[in-house]
Amino acid sequence: MADQKIGQLLDALGVTADLDHGDMVTDAHVTLKVVKANGDVSLVKAVSEALDWVTALGMLTAVLEIENGGYVNAADEEDDG
């Protein structure tokens, strides 16, 4: 198996992100569901070149919080209050 650039794959899947003008993306952690030629299904992890394991773990933990509905953006709360 060889490393491949995945930008075009993500584009083809319609992957988007909610970013504001001027936001600077510094790291990425991508989880891919892959169906192999024989029909087997697997997960593949891809990360940006400079992503260290501590930041990767923090990003994964934050995503779990967001997905489970436990994350509240303090800036959003201030807007509501």
C-alpha positions as CSV (number, residue, x, y, z in Angstrom):
1,M,0.0,0.0,0.0
2,A,1.4,3.4,-0.9
3,D,0.7,6.8,0.6
4,Q,-1.5,8.9,-1.7
5,K,-2.6,12.6,-1.6
6,I,-6.3,12.6,-0.7
7,G,-7.4,16.1,-1.5
8,Q,-9.2,15.1,-4.7
9,L,-10.8,12.1,-3.0
10,L,-12.3,14.4,-0.3
11,D,-13.4,16.9,-3.0
12,A,-15.1,14.1,-4.9
13,L,-16.9,13.0,-1.7
14,G,-18.2,16.5,-1.2
15,V,-16.3,17.1,2.0
16,T,-16.7,20.7,3.2
17,A,-15.8,22.6,6.4
18,D,-17.5,25.7,8.0
19,L,-14.7,28.2,7.9
20,D,-14.8,32.0,8.2
21,H,-12.9,34.3,5.9
22,G,-9.3,34.6,7.3
23,D,-9.4,31.3,9.2
24,M,-6.1,29.4,8.9
25,V,-6.3,25.6,8.9
26,T,-3.1,24.3,10.5
27,D,-3.7,20.6,10.9
28,A,-6.0,17.8,9.7
29,H,-7.0,14.4,10.9
30,V,-9.1,12.4,8.5
31,T,-10.8,9.1,9.0
32,L,-11.7,7.2,5.8
33,K,-14.0,4.3,5.4
34,V,-12.5,2.1,2.6
35,V,-14.2,-0.7,0.8
36,K,-11.4,-3.0,-0.5
37,A,-11.5,-4.7,-3.9
38,N,-12.5,-8.0,-2.2
39,G,-15.4,-6.3,-0.4
40,D,-13.8,-6.0,3.0
41,V,-14.4,-2.7,4.8
42,S,-11.7,-1.0,6.8
43,L,-10.9,2.4,8.4
44,V,-7.8,4.4,7.4
45,K,-6.4,7.3,9.3
46,A,-4.7,10.2,7.5
47,V,-3.1,13.2,9.1
48,S,-1.3,16.3,8.0
49,E,2.4,16.2,7.8
50,A,3.2,18.2,10.9
51,L,0.4,16.8,13.2
52,D,1.9,15.5,16.4
53,W,0.3,12.7,18.4
54,V,-0.7,15.0,21.3
55,T,-2.6,17.3,19.0
56,A,-4.1,14.4,17.1
57,L,-5.4,12.8,20.3
58,G,-6.8,16.2,21.4
59,M,-8.6,16.6,18.1
60,L,-10.1,13.1,18.3
61,T,-11.3,13.8,21.8
62,A,-12.9,17.1,20.8
63,V,-14.6,15.5,17.8
64,L,-16.1,12.9,20.1
65,E,-17.4,15.6,22.4
66,I,-18.9,17.5,19.5
67,E,-20.5,14.4,18.0
68,N,-22.0,13.4,21.3
69,G,-23.5,16.8,21.9
70,G,-21.4,17.7,24.9
71,Y,-19.4,20.6,23.4
72,V,-20.8,24.1,23.8
73,N,-19.0,27.0,22.2
74,A,-18.6,29.8,24.8
75,A,-18.8,32.4,22.1
76,D,-22.2,31.1,21.0
77,E,-23.5,31.2,24.6
78,E,-22.5,34.9,24.9
79,D,-24.4,35.7,21.7
80,D,-27.5,34.1,23.2
81,G,-27.3,35.7,26.6
